[in-house]
Amino acid sequence: MKKVIIIGLVWPEPSSTGAGTRMLQLINLFKKQNYQIIFISAAEKSEYSYDLIKTGVIEQPITLNDSSFDSWISNENPDIVLFDRFMTEEQYGWRVSENCPKALKILDTEDLHCLRKVRQDLFKKDIPFTIPKLKSSDIAKREIASMYRCDLSLLISSYEMDILMNEFSIDSSILFHLPFLLNRNELLQKSPGFINRKDFICIGNFLHEPNYDAVLYLKQEIWPLIRKKLPQARLKVFGAYPSQKVMQLHNEKQGFMVFGRANNALEELSKCRVNLAPLRFGAGLKTKLLEGMLSGTPSVTTKIGAEGFRYKEWNGFVTNNPIDFANYSVQLHQDEQLWGTKQKNAEVLLEQFTVKNYKEDFFNRLLEIANKLENHRVSNFIGSMLQHHNQQSTKYMSKWIEEKNKNKPGSSS
């Protein structure tokens, strides 16, 4: 049995984040190919962490900056090591390379962190986003370097694939587009019709800054325009980990209802007529919009919200103008025929996420790289160069931290 070790930045929380949902999809993909899966993380578990053991996955807590990892992973001798986001590759990549040199290294980017972070920083400074600003950022240099050090990087968004190949000139041989993965039965869920729904909805994890900004934008600019035309309208805001500043936005008189965590996001979405996602910065694929499609709930979003999807006709409307955003939202809420037409567009949009479209190509790519791993790495000279320098810097920084920790008062040494 082949073995894959997944090094998680955190323990997956599919009820809280799109990243958690994505990780479970990857785990399921490997399980169906009969891989033994070990999930490890130095993070603390929360009450919402998914019980991976019940799915047959081995869970293993690890210690950051500790050489015990080296002997452990050497004994496990995995065929594949998958890094959950580039930060874990920075921390453990050199250890994997030293102790398991034949293991295929995969980076799951989740979303392009540098794109999201640079957009966020520029937005807060009221500076327009440009590709040169992205390329000059420190976080882009770190993330792109991590991709080069790996044998393959997984991109959830076709838009981000285009940026990496066309703007950063990264060869497609070390990239693979692997979006959210849905089974056929997930695409065909029955949902309530227009008459049996009411209200607007906005949903998203509040640890994610783009989601808080979207709710604030709704509260301050868009929702007053909607309420002017629909005085009795209500908006239900759901999201994991709401802070006090989020809960303070709740105002029943304004119909702005903040509920916090949703026990079942699809169920809550299926009760509402219109899904609102006015994202002003961010990256990747937006789970809230995918779940809107799965629940049969048309969405109004921005260009950034929709950018990770390939579409000709959206299942609602896409606009960056707050007045148009409000007008489109009202139209969808009030016009049953328009609502039905837009809802049907989701069927075409969802087809691009069917797991069968990617599974065979993905494992064929892994097999191809594994069979010619040495040549694959030789052809990726930039990756080899960065790997060399990373082992001279990150490696010794980690060892310095480890020694420092040993000499702390109360340590066993």
Secondary structure, 3 states (H helix, E strand, C coil): CCEEEEEECCCCCCCCCHHHHHHHHHHHHHHCCCCEEEEEECCCCCCCCCCHHHHCCEEEECCCCCCHHHHHHHHHCCCEEEEECHHHHHHHHHHHHHHCCCCEEEEECCCCHHHHHHHHHHHHCCCCCCHHHHHCCHHHHHHHHHHHHCCEEEECCHHHHHHHHHCCCCCHHHEEECCCCECHHHHCCCCCCCCCCCCEEEECCCCCHHHHHHHHHHHHHHHHHHHHHCCCCCEEEECCCCCHHHHCCCEHHHCEEEEECCCCHHHHHHCCCEEEECCCCCCCCCHHHHHHHHCCCCEEECHHHHCCCCCCCCCEEECCCHHHHHHHHHHHHHCHHHHHHHHHHHHHHHHCCEHHHCHHHHHHHHHHHHHCHHHHHHHCHHHHHHHHHHHHHHHHHHHHHHHHHHCCCCCCC
